Every structure is written in structure tokens, then in C-alpha cells.
Amino acid sequence: MDERQREQERVDKVVQEIEQKVEDIQEKAGDVKEEVIGLRETFWEDVTVNIDEPDDIMETYNSLRQQAELLGERERSHKHVYDQLKTLKRMKSSPYFGRVDFTEARSQETDQVYIGISSLMDRQDENFLVYDWRAPISSLYYDYSPGPAEYDTPEGTIEGTMDVKRQYIIRQGEIKGMFDTGVTIGDELLQEVLGNQANTQMKSIVATIQKEQNQIIRYDQRPFLVVQGVAGSGKTSAALQRVAYLLYRYRTKITADQMMLFSPNPMFNSYVANVLPELGEENIAQTTFQEYMEDRLQTRLQYEDAYDQLEYLLTAERNETYETRLEGVQYKATLQFKEDVDHYADSLAKKGLAFKNIKFRGEIIVSKEEIENHFYTLDPFISIPNRLEEVVNWLLSEIEAMEKRERSKEWVEEEIELLGKEEYLKIHQKLQAGYRGNAETFDDAVLEQKLLSKAIVKKYTKPIKRKIHDLQFLNMKTIYKSLFQSRTGLSKEAANQTTDQLEHGTLFYEDVTPFLYLEDLIKGTHIYNHIRYLFIDEAQDYSPFQFAFLKKLFPYSRMTVLGDYNQAIYAHTLHAPNLLSEDLYEANRAEYLTLLRSYRSTRQIIEFTKQLIPGGESIQPFNREGVMPLLVSTATQEEHQHSLIKELYRLGEKKYETIAIICKTAEESQKAYDVLVSKDIPVRLMDKDTYTFTKGIIVIPVYLAKGIEFDAVLLHDASDENYQFQLDRHLFYTACTRAMHELSLLTLGEPSRFIREISTDYYKYK
Ligand SMILES: Nc1ncnc2c1ncn2[C@@H]1O[C@H](COP(=O)(O)OP(=O)(O)OP(=O)(O)O)[C@@H](O)[C@H]1O
């Protein structure tokens, strides 16, 4: 029998074991499921509901709680069984992907370690048939070639020799490919994986994790892990496998809801949504900075979003207003500005807080001046948030006093009379329920009238009280506006521009973080203390100020920060440090890792794109052959449209599943889209509100294509007019590096200087 047959026999045996396990579990699962259904059906039968006496209420409460706990526990175990089944079903088709034979130096015993997406024991629960890829011993597979090798366990390092390192492609229980590999994990397998068509959903890479990626995945020392990785080097992939790794490593301590990922746009969220479930793990919370902002500001204020800011900076005329705005954008991103805000917040302890009148039925009941007076008569040594708490209590007591006065007023009586039958009944019943123990007084019409007026007044004061609790009597807009009358590092023009903007009622995007930061200093910080691991992807787009803000929001989180400074596309990151800069981290608190190998694109595309950026020569392409990028230069609109359509047909014939026409801005995208639609080309336009992306041809502005990849990319207009400034270079690089197999650059007019800098040996010219 040859080696392959022997291996196939083993696969068959493991598949049988899996089938057996599935059967066993299904039987058990059936029981649990029925139990859950049964419990739900009889939930109310098994609780005693009696609320006549306080003791009975207690008993009812306890009985309800017990029943709910029982149901919860059964539901959890049902879910556990269900998850197990899902993983086993996945393993039945492909039980493992790797094997290492390892001889421990101490015992001289050799183990054959088979590695798959999850561990699998034999039926006696004695031997591992498959090891989870995250188990300590599995790191041998990712880190070593045959020869001396070692791995770390919680008990210490185990040394030995690796005799065999083998990879398998197993599909539907059949070995389709099998290779013994050297240092890096098989080029064959990677070739196969990377040569495939792009997917509208990212896949897990556990079978082919590279050594330097494995380092990121398993890193477990300093609180900050900062990864600078070139485009397509697997940063996002590594981050997601790292989540799965941490969930496994700390499975008794950490759950998915204690982790969170900040991603660049909502479409990216749907793009990566499958990776963790594919690995048998739950997804973690994902948000974008934009979503966080929306959540915080809600309808309180109008504000600009990051994309609109970028759109303005890319499309507006470069005049004085523009330059002033740019100054603001850049300065408000810095830690110096954060210090300005800190100083200003300190000064507010003595004076300067602005308040709003509290009104009731159109009349002022506590004026802003009264609130201000009250606030500033409180002990100045008490912090602002604590003083505000006192103000809340005082305001609430004022409201209560007012409530009492109002109850006997005429308008209340009128309202009672005007009450609809249903409303009346509702209030009546509510009152009755509350006063059951005292039933005889209920006949008393006077009492009823009293209770009704109380309820009516309460109806009006309830929202006021809620607003007081939420500190909405603070006039945050005015407070923030006054910051620009204090001393800051901004020029007078930039400060005035901000105030003017605020007077129109809208917050610039660059003001959102400082605004929320100041608000937190005044109201007391919002913190997410349950988040233990925070992941920030596309970190180059965050400013030092935003980072300081995030650190305050997540004080107990270890952070994994990943990005590529060559893809920094926001104006605040120009000539400024960003989240990848070492000077933002305290000494010894952060580890910096670099990824230089790029996997996404063919060798030809990488050879081209690496010349677009300074230092690009250090980028190492993964050797996957393809065709050279194509440049199609045209002189007129007609020619441009004609060649666009011709290119689309040509790429379409190659059966690519995803083709992206990438534009610099939303404005350009809209134009391209209109042209294509008028020519009956089936195409979708992606904008900032698009949440998923689909197969076929799409038109998309670069900043929304961040982090995503396509089979073929067609740059809609790579002309010099479109791409000439420093920021354009990053946009251009980001756009070109989205392509996996083919890249075409169309230009209307002279090609961009970034292309002209490159020797024509690296692209075809048409
Ligand atoms: N070890 C690997 N095995 C298989 N595929 C990989 C590996 N590493 C990366 N890839 C693939 O390379 C592509 C790029 O990976 P990913 O999107 O994680 O890179 P990135 O560094 O986040 O890219 P960018 O910064 O350009 O958005 C993906 O298709 C991913 O599946």
C-alpha cells in the first residue's frame, strides 16, 4: 500500500468516527431540544403566580427566576450541542489539513499530529485524532520546517525534532492533494487558494497561515500589538484568526462579547462576517467609528461624516476657505489640540459651562442662569461630573415641587375631562392595580381625581426628568463653540470657520471626536469596561486624538492595531503620526510587527504597485503569475467611455466573478455609473450606505473599497488630473492593490504622474 492510500484509509477512519459522533450527539441533541420546547410550553404551568401579599410576590418572583434559569441553561446546552454538530459536519468533509511528526527530545516518542479546524478525540476519549489548529503543539506546523523544532505550552517549552510536515487538500472526505513541505507552508496549497476567484466573503486561512502571521495570531505579551503590513499581506485575516485563537486559548475566561472590532466601513463588516463562524466561533461585535459617532450624537446635532469630509477635500476648489479647512482638519487631529481641550475643560471648573432653560408647557421653570448659578456655587473642588450629579438632584426636586403645584391647576382638570375612554381606563386600571390592598377607598371619587391629576402631570414631566438625567440641560454646542474663543493652536481664520459652521448647526467631521471627548470630560467618561480585546483595522486612518479618545473609552482592553501607512487616505494623516506611529505608545507597552509579503495580487500586479510608494521595494510578492497591468489612455470622453465598455467586455469574458470599477470619489462614481446604465451594462453603484457587496460589476469610490478585494479592478480615470497630490498617491495605491488577478487603468488625458514614474517594463500600454 502506498503512502497516499494509507493516508486515505486514515481519513476514512476519522470520517467514520465523525459520523458516529454526529449520531451520538444528534440523539442527545434531540432530547435537549425537546426539553427546551417542553419547558417553553409549560413555562407558566410550573410557576406559581400570586401577587396578593408581599410574601406571595417574593415567591412568585423566585419561582419565575428558577424557571427562567432552568430554561436558559437548557437553551445554552442546546446551542452548545448545535455548534458542535456544525463543526463536526464541516470536519466530515475536510477533517484536517496538516500533519507534523514530532519526536520529543526528552521521551524520544514520536507523535503524529494531525491538524484541523477543531480537536477531535476518538470515541473512548483517549487519543487525539485531530488537534485544533490553535493548540500549542499545532504551532509547530506554522513555525518550522522539518528539523529541530520546539513549541511553547503553559508548562514550558517542549523541544524535539520534526520529521515530517505534510499538507492535505481533503474535500468530501477524499484526499485531493498531499504534499510534504519545507519552510513555508506549501506554495502549492497557497497557489491553489490564492488562484481562486475572489469571494464576496472573506475565508479563513488556517490551513496556510504563514510564520509571520502566526506570530500576530498568537502574540500574548504586551498590551498593544501594532502591525504595519503592506497591502494584501493578510492583516485582516491575521486579526480574525487571532480572535479565534484568543477565544480558544482563554475559552474559560473570555467570550466573544468581550471583544470588539473597529472596521473601516459597513460593507467590510459583511465581507468578513463568515470567517469566525467558519472556524466554529461566534462573531464579535463590529463597528465603525462612524457608527459609534452616530450612536453617541443621535439627533442631538447635525454632523458631517468621514466620507463627506473626504469628498469635500478631494473635490472642492483649492482656495482660501479650503486651506483654512485643511488647517483645521490637520490640527484637530493632533495631541496638541487634545491638550487645548484639556485646558479648556479645566477652566470650565471655574466658569464657562453653558446651560439650557428647563421648560414645562412652554414656560421656563428653571432658567439657564439659575442652573449656572447653582452649579458654580457648589464646591469647586468637586469634579465637574460630580457637581452635575448634584445639579441633577436639585433639578429633580424642583420638578417634583412643581408637579405638586401643577396638579390642582385648571389645565389638568381640562385634560382629565378630555381623556379618551381608553386612556381613562388605562390610567384607572393602573391606579387600581397599584391600590389593590386599599380597595374600599376606591369608591372615593376625590381620591380618583387626585390620582388622575397626578398621572396627567407625570405624563408631562416624565420626558423632562429623563432629559435631566441625561444631562441634556447642558448646552454642549455652545460649550464646544466657546472652546474656539479660548486659546488654541488654531489660526484665527480656522477658529472662526469652526464657529461659523457650528452656528449653522453642523459639526465638521474633524470636530466630532474633540466634541465627544470634551463631552466625556464634562459629563464623566463613557467607558466600555467589559471589552478585553479591541481590534482596530485600517488603523492608519485614525488620528492621534482619536486614538487617545479610544484609549479612554476602552481602558481595560488589550489592543491589536493593524494598518498600512501607505493606505492612509484621510487628510488628517498627511504629514502626521497615526496609530501605527511608535511615538503614540509608551515604552515597553507595545510590540511592533511588520508584514512585507503580499498575497492578494499576482506577481505582476505587485511588481507594479510596489513602485507607487516610497520604500515599496521591500514588498515581497507571493509568486503567482498573471498578466501585466494594462494602461489604456484616451483623449476624449467618447473614447474613454468606449474603452471602458470594451475593457468590461474583455474582463467579462474571463468569467471573473467580481469586477470593480474604482473611482476616486463618489461624484466620479455616480458619473461612471450613469454612463454604464445608459449603455445597458448591468452594474451596481456602491455608496456609503451599502451594507453588502455582491458578485458582478460594481462601481465604487476608493475609500469604500478599503480592505476588500476583487478579481479584476478597473481604475475609472487614472489621469494626472485625478491623481497628482500626496493624498492621491495613497488613494491610487489603495485602489490598485484591491486587484487579485487583473488590473486595468483607464485615463482620460495624460496618465497620472505616479504611473509615469514607473518603467513601461511593468505594464502594457494600449
Ligand atoms: N496565509 C494565507 N493563506 C491564504 N490566503 C492568505 C494568507 N494570507 C493572506 N491571504 C489572502 O490574501 C488576501 C489579502 O488578505 P487581507 O485582506 O487579510 O490583507 P490585508 O493586509 O488586510 O490587506 P489590505 O491592507 O490591502 O486591505 C486575502 O484574500 C487573504 O485570504
The ligand as a Tripos MOL2 file, in Angstrom:
@<TRIPOS>MOLECULE
LIG
   31    33     1     0     0
SMALL
NO_CHARGES

@<TRIPOS>ATOM
      1 N1         -1.6810   32.7670    4.8330 N.pl3     1 LIG1
      2 C1         -2.5810   32.9570    3.8940 C.ar      1 LIG1
      3 N2         -3.1480   31.9390    3.2750 N.ar      1 LIG1
      4 C2         -4.0690   32.1150    2.3200 C.ar      1 LIG1
      5 N3         -4.5020   33.3040    1.9330 N.ar      1 LIG1
      6 C3         -3.9800   34.3730    2.5200 C.ar      1 LIG1
      7 C4         -2.9850   34.2670    3.5300 C.ar      1 LIG1
      8 N4         -2.6820   35.4950    3.9310 N.ar      1 LIG1
      9 C5         -3.4290   36.3420    3.2130 C.ar      1 LIG1
     10 N5         -4.2060   35.6630    2.3620 N.ar      1 LIG1
     11 C6         -5.1670   36.2140    1.4100 C.3       1 LIG1
     12 O1         -4.6520   37.4160    0.9000 O.3       1 LIG1
     13 C7         -5.6990   38.3530    0.7250 C.3       1 LIG1
     14 C8         -5.3960   39.6150    1.4790 C.3       1 LIG1
     15 O2         -5.5380   39.3950    2.8550 O.3       1 LIG1
     16 P1         -6.0970   40.5140    3.8260 P.3       1 LIG1
     17 O3         -7.2910   41.1690    3.2420 O.co2     1 LIG1
     18 O4         -6.1790   39.9180    5.1750 O.co2     1 LIG1
     19 O5         -4.8730   41.5200    3.7510 O.3       1 LIG1
     20 P2         -4.7050   42.9850    4.3700 P.3       1 LIG1
     21 O6         -3.2840   43.0800    4.7760 O.co2     1 LIG1
     22 O7         -5.7290   43.2290    5.3940 O.co2     1 LIG1
     23 O8         -4.9420   43.8250    3.0610 O.3       1 LIG1
     24 P3         -5.2130   45.3740    2.7950 P.3       1 LIG1
     25 O9         -4.4430   46.2010    3.7660 O.co2     1 LIG1
     26 O10        -4.7150   45.5590    1.4070 O.co2     1 LIG1
     27 O11        -6.6850   45.5680    2.8610 O.co2     1 LIG1
     28 C9         -6.9770   37.6650    1.1670 C.3       1 LIG1
     29 O12        -7.5920   37.0950    0.0500 O.3       1 LIG1
     30 C10        -6.4750   36.5690    2.0750 C.3       1 LIG1
     31 O13        -7.3610   35.4880    2.1000 O.3       1 LIG1
@<TRIPOS>BOND
     1     1     2 1
     2     2     3 ar
     3     2     7 ar
     4     3     4 ar
     5     4     5 ar
     6     5     6 ar
     7     6     7 ar
     8     6    10 ar
     9     7     8 ar
    10     8     9 ar
    11     9    10 ar
    12    10    11 1
    13    11    12 1
    14    11    30 1
    15    12    13 1
    16    13    14 1
    17    13    28 1
    18    14    15 1
    19    15    16 1
    20    16    17 2
    21    16    18 1
    22    16    19 1
    23    19    20 1
    24    20    21 2
    25    20    22 1
    26    20    23 1
    27    23    24 1
    28    24    25 2
    29    24    26 1
    30    24    27 1
    31    28    29 1
    32    28    30 1
    33    30    31 1
@<TRIPOS>SUBSTRUCTURE
     1 LIG1         1 GROUP 0 **** ****
